Amino acid sequence: MRKGGAVHGEYKVPGGKLVVVDVDVEDGVLRRARVAGDFFLEPDEALDAVNGALDGAPADTDAAGLAARIDAALPAGTVMYGLTPEGVGIAVRRALAHATDWTDYDWQLIHEGPQPPALHMALDEVLTAEVAAGRRPPTLRVWEWGAPAVIIGSFQSLRNEVDPEGARRHGIEVVRRISGGGAMFVEPGNTITYSLSVPEALVQGLSFQDSYAYLDDWVLGALGEMGIRAWYQPLNDIATDQGKIAGAAQKRIVGPDGGPGAVLHHVTMAYDIDADKMLDVLRIGREKMSDKGTRSAKKRVDPLRRQTGLPREAVIDRMIDSFRSRYGLADGKVTDGELALAEERARTKFTVPEWTARVP
């Protein structure tokens, strides 16, 4: 008796090529797998080996298990370019999870004027909740900073991360975001920050780590178009051969009544940096420099200005254009209702000591 049916999944290997998998599911087992894509694979028989390795695998086999089956089946001397066994495994898991693709959505861009740091924290929470509720399309929001700030991760200790005297001396506001990860030091004009608020279905079948790479892939392409060879560095960094240029963080938000939710993925990129000021405000900065035997943060966070030779606004414009050319992107705005809710959330949550110092 047949149970299941045909499923289709796609996955673009970060820095590689598109992998497409069509596979039938019968009585909880994979059958008749067809792997395709714009990758390169030698010899030709290796493709039959990949398909054969998937045939008969239990449908609940994870991506690593599927990759191990493929590895064991490949002919000696197989060469893969733009393709990995892990990538095939992920494409299968996305097929079985009925994951969506970037091009399945009508994306909206929000790029408005400078706003206070606490309001940015609130907007991330509100807009992602609206995506989870189905009231807002998937959104790319580019931030403009109204004031310098340190943004600490949801689980970081305030006293361990920030020197209060240094922050007061430089007029730096400290806010806590809803996502995990490390502290961000930002000044207007010196950073490029953006958020993706996406339906959970976009990252179905991906591990937590793989979702970072998947959601960062478009910006790696945008940087490449500006002459920067960048790559994803686990778990949440974007790096070049001249150093780290960006850090990402994520937060999952549950949908109404516990249904499918949304993912907030935000990234801060160093366009320019006042390294001495950063180290005067961030305690963790000094510790990391000491651990690496590095005397200057300039050797650890390399500004985009030097690597691109472009004004900050031009870098942002090129990033937006790259996203639009890949997936489509309509200009939008924060609605009056969303703004009112975010302003209330900023007032009652993101500017109160109970939240900012919730991990003292």
C-alpha positions in Angstrom: 0.0 0.0 0.0 1.4 3.4 -1.0 1.7 6.0 1.8 3.1 9.4 1.1 3.6 10.7 -2.4 6.0 12.8 -4.5 7.8 15.7 -2.9 10.1 18.4 -4.4 12.9 20.3 -2.7 15.5 22.9 -3.6 18.6 24.1 -1.8 21.4 26.4 -3.0 24.6 25.2 -1.5 26.2 28.4 0.1 28.9 29.5 -2.3 27.9 26.7 -4.6 25.1 25.6 -7.0 21.4 24.8 -6.9 20.4 21.3 -6.0 16.9 20.1 -6.9 15.5 16.8 -5.6 12.3 15.1 -6.6 11.5 11.9 -4.6 8.6 9.6 -3.9 7.8 8.5 -0.4 6.3 5.0 0.0 5.5 3.4 3.4 7.9 5.8 5.1 10.8 5.0 2.7 12.4 7.2 -0.1 11.9 5.8 -3.6 12.9 7.0 -7.1 15.0 9.9 -6.2 15.9 12.3 -9.0 18.7 14.7 -8.2 19.3 17.6 -10.6 20.8 21.1 -10.7 23.4 23.4 -12.2 26.3 21.7 -10.4 29.3 19.8 -11.9 29.8 16.2 -11.2 32.3 13.6 -12.6 32.0 10.8 -13.7 28.5 10.7 -15.1 27.8 7.5 -13.2 28.2 9.4 -9.9 24.7 10.9 -10.4 23.2 7.4 -10.6 25.1 6.5 -7.4 23.7 9.6 -5.6 20.1 8.7 -6.7 20.7 5.0 -5.7 22.0 5.9 -2.3 18.8 7.8 -1.5 16.6 4.9 -2.6 15.4 2.9 0.3 16.5 5.4 3.0 13.9 5.8 5.8 12.1 9.1 5.2 13.0 10.3 8.7 16.8 10.0 8.0 18.4 13.4 8.8 20.6 15.3 6.4 23.8 14.0 7.9 22.6 10.4 7.6 21.6 10.9 3.9 25.0 12.5 3.2 26.8 9.5 4.7 24.8 7.1 2.5 25.8 9.2 -0.6 29.5 9.4 0.5 29.6 5.6 0.8 28.0 5.1 -2.6 30.2 7.5 -4.7 32.6 5.9 -7.2 36.3 6.3 -6.4 37.7 9.5 -7.9 34.3 11.3 -7.9 34.7 15.1 -8.3 31.9 17.4 -7.1 31.9 21.2 -7.9 29.2 23.3 -6.5 27.7 20.2 -4.9 28.2 18.3 -1.7 26.6 15.2 -0.2 25.4 17.4 2.7 23.7 19.7 0.2 21.8 16.8 -1.4 20.7 15.7 2.1 19.5 19.1 3.0 17.5 19.4 -0.3 15.8 16.1 0.5 14.9 17.2 4.0 13.5 20.5 2.6 11.4 18.5 0.2 10.0 16.3 2.9 9.3 19.4 5.1 7.5 21.1 2.2 9.9 24.0 2.4 9.3 27.1 0.4 11.8 29.1 -1.8 12.7 32.7 -1.9 10.9 33.2 -5.2 7.6 31.9 -3.8 7.1 35.2 -2.0 6.4 38.8 -2.8 9.1 40.5 -0.8 8.8 44.0 0.6 11.6 46.5 1.3 11.5 48.9 4.3 14.2 51.6 4.3 13.2 54.6 6.3 14.9 57.5 8.1 17.0 57.3 11.2 15.3 55.9 14.3 16.2 55.4 18.0 18.0 52.2 18.8 15.2 50.9 21.1 12.7 51.5 18.3 14.8 49.3 16.0 14.7 46.5 18.6 10.9 46.8 18.8 10.4 47.0 15.1 12.3 43.7 14.6 10.0 42.0 17.1 6.7 43.6 15.8 7.4 43.1 12.1 8.5 39.5 12.5 5.4 38.7 14.5 3.3 40.3 11.8 5.0 38.0 9.2 4.3 35.0 11.5 0.6 36.1 11.7 0.4 36.4 7.9 -0.5 40.1 8.0 2.8 41.2 6.5 4.8 39.8 3.5 8.4 38.6 4.0 10.4 41.8 4.6 13.9 43.1 4.1 14.4 46.1 6.4 17.5 48.3 6.1 18.1 50.2 9.3 19.3 53.8 9.7 20.6 54.6 13.2 19.4 57.8 15.0 22.1 57.5 17.7 25.2 55.5 18.6 24.5 52.4 20.6 25.7 49.1 21.9 23.2 46.3 21.3 23.7 43.3 23.5 22.4 39.8 22.9 19.4 38.4 24.6 21.4 36.2 27.0 24.5 38.4 27.6 25.4 39.8 31.0 25.1 43.6 30.9 28.0 44.2 33.4 30.2 41.7 31.6 29.8 43.2 28.2 29.6 47.0 28.7 31.8 49.4 30.6 29.2 51.9 31.9 31.8 54.7 32.3 32.9 54.3 28.7 29.4 54.3 27.5 28.5 57.5 29.4 31.7 59.2 28.3 30.9 58.6 24.6 27.1 59.1 24.9 26.4 55.4 23.9 22.9 54.1 24.6 22.8 50.4 25.6 19.8 48.3 24.5 19.1 44.5 24.5 17.7 42.7 21.5 15.5 39.7 21.4 18.0 37.5 19.5 21.1 35.8 21.0 24.7 36.3 20.0 27.3 38.9 20.9 27.4 42.6 21.4 27.2 45.1 18.5 28.8 48.5 18.5 27.2 50.9 16.1 27.4 54.6 15.2 25.4 56.4 12.5 27.1 56.2 9.2 29.6 53.6 10.3 27.5 50.4 10.1 25.1 48.7 7.7 22.4 46.8 9.5 19.5 44.9 8.0 16.8 42.5 9.1 15.0 39.7 7.2 11.6 38.7 8.6 10.7 35.5 6.9 8.1 32.7 7.2 9.4 29.7 9.0 8.6 27.6 5.9 11.6 29.3 4.1 14.0 27.5 6.4 12.2 24.2 6.9 14.5 21.2 6.7 17.5 23.3 7.6 19.4 22.9 10.8 19.9 26.1 12.9 23.4 26.5 11.6 22.4 25.8 8.0 19.7 28.5 8.2 22.3 31.1 8.9 24.3 30.1 5.8 21.1 30.0 3.7 19.8 33.4 4.8 23.2 35.0 4.4 23.8 33.6 0.9 22.2 36.5 -1.0 24.4 39.1 0.7 27.6 37.1 -0.1 26.5 37.4 -3.8 25.9 41.1 -3.4 29.4 41.6 -1.9 30.9 39.5 -4.7 29.3 41.9 -7.2 31.2 44.7 -5.4 34.5 42.8 -5.7 34.6 41.3 -2.2 35.1 37.6 -1.9 33.2 36.8 1.3 32.0 33.6 3.0 29.9 32.4 5.8 31.9 31.5 8.9 30.0 29.3 11.4 28.0 30.0 13.4 27.1 33.6 12.7 29.9 35.6 11.0 30.6 36.8 7.4 34.3 37.0 6.7 36.8 37.9 4.0 40.5 37.2 3.7 41.0 40.5 5.4 38.9 39.8 8.4 35.4 39.6 9.8 33.0 42.1 8.3 29.6 41.2 9.7 27.8 39.2 12.4 24.3 37.8 12.3 21.7 36.8 14.9 18.4 35.0 14.8 15.1 34.7 16.7 12.2 32.3 16.1 8.8 33.7 16.7 5.8 31.3 17.1 2.7 31.9 15.0 -0.8 32.5 16.3 -2.1 29.6 18.4 1.2 27.9 18.2 1.1 27.5 14.4 3.9 28.0 11.9 5.9 31.1 12.8 8.6 33.4 11.4 12.3 33.8 11.7 14.1 37.1 12.4 17.6 37.1 10.9 19.5 40.4 11.3 23.0 41.3 10.3 25.3 44.2 11.2 28.2 44.9 8.8 31.2 47.1 9.7 31.4 49.9 7.1 33.8 52.0 9.2 34.8 51.7 12.8 36.3 53.7 15.6 38.2 50.9 17.1 39.5 52.8 20.1 36.0 53.9 21.1 34.6 50.4 20.7 37.2 49.0 23.0 36.6 51.8 25.5 32.9 50.8 25.7 32.9 47.0 25.2 34.6 44.9 27.8 34.3 41.8 25.7 36.2 43.5 23.0 39.3 43.8 25.2 39.0 40.1 26.2 38.7 38.9 22.6 41.6 41.0 21.5 43.7 39.5 24.4 42.6 36.0 23.5 43.8 36.5 19.9 47.0 38.3 20.9 45.8 41.2 18.9 46.4 44.8 20.0 44.0 46.5 17.7 40.4 45.8 16.7 41.3 47.1 13.3 42.9 43.7 12.6 39.7 41.9 13.6 36.9 43.9 12.0 37.7 45.1 8.6 35.6 48.0 7.4 33.6 47.8 4.1 34.7 51.3 3.1 38.2 50.2 2.5 37.3 47.0 0.7 34.8 48.5 -1.6 36.0 52.1 -2.0 32.3 53.1 -2.1 30.2 55.4 0.0 28.0 53.7 2.5 24.8 54.7 0.7 26.2 53.1 -2.5 27.0 49.9 -0.8 23.4 49.7 0.6 21.9 50.6 -2.8 23.9 47.8 -4.5 22.8 45.3 -1.8 19.2 46.2 -2.3 19.5 46.0 -6.1 21.2 42.6 -5.8 18.3 41.3 -3.7 15.7 42.7 -6.0 17.3 41.2 -9.1 17.3 37.7 -7.4 14.0 37.6 -5.8 12.0 40.7 -6.6 11.4 43.5 -4.0 8.7 46.0 -3.8 9.1 49.3 -1.9 7.0 49.4 1.3 6.9 51.0 4.7 6.1 50.4 8.3 2.3 50.8 8.7 0.8 53.2 11.2 -0.5 50.3 13.2 2.9 48.6 13.3 4.7 51.8 14.2 2.3 52.5 17.1 2.8 49.0 18.4 6.6 49.2 18.1 6.6 52.6 19.9 4.6 51.2 22.7 6.9 48.1 22.9 10.0 50.4 22.9 8.5 52.4 25.8 7.4 49.5 27.9 10.1 46.9 27.1 13.2 48.0 25.3 14.0 51.1 27.3 13.3 49.8 30.8 16.0 48.5 33.1 14.0 45.2 33.8 14.7 44.2 30.2 18.1 45.8 29.5 19.5 44.4 32.7 17.5 41.2 32.8 20.8 39.4 32.8 22.7 41.8 35.1 
